[in-house]
Amino acid sequence: MSSPLAIAATTAVLRERLDAGLLDYDLSSVLGTVSVSAIPPDQVVSNGSTEPNQLNLFMYRATPNTGWSNQQYAARNTAGDRIANPPLALDLHYLVTAFGASDLHADLLIGCAMHLFHETPFLDREVIRNALTPSPGGG
């Protein structure tokens, strides 16, 4: 892990990827407004009597990556003092949930999310930079 902000940045990039991907699918004619959030599932609330059309991304677990965590040892100077730690290699586990205002809306949303993640198995630097660059409107 490169920074204490890396986990939050990963979640932000994945959320932005879902948000942009839903715009590409152009579901507004079928679903109307769709939002993408990154909060605990029990905090997703409806605004009135109907469920929102919403995708929610929640990082529920971080586990050590056994392959990367054994690649390097802690660096030590000639006196034996530790001067650098090996990288903190983590696997982040996410739960993607969908909420729909009508029949099959949640199924459509989760299908789009899974298709998007399947078609985008990795995120290149440009996608990450775009997701983490603040918009001029302050979003």
Buried (B, 14 or more C-beta within 10 A) or exposed (E): EEEEEEBEBBBBBBBBBBBBBBEEBEBEEEBEEBEBBBEEBEEBEEEEEEBBBBBBBBBEEEEEBEEBEEEEEEEEEEEEEEEEEEEBBBEBEBEBBBBBBEEEBBEBBBEBBEEBBEEEEEBEEEBBEEBEEEEEEEE
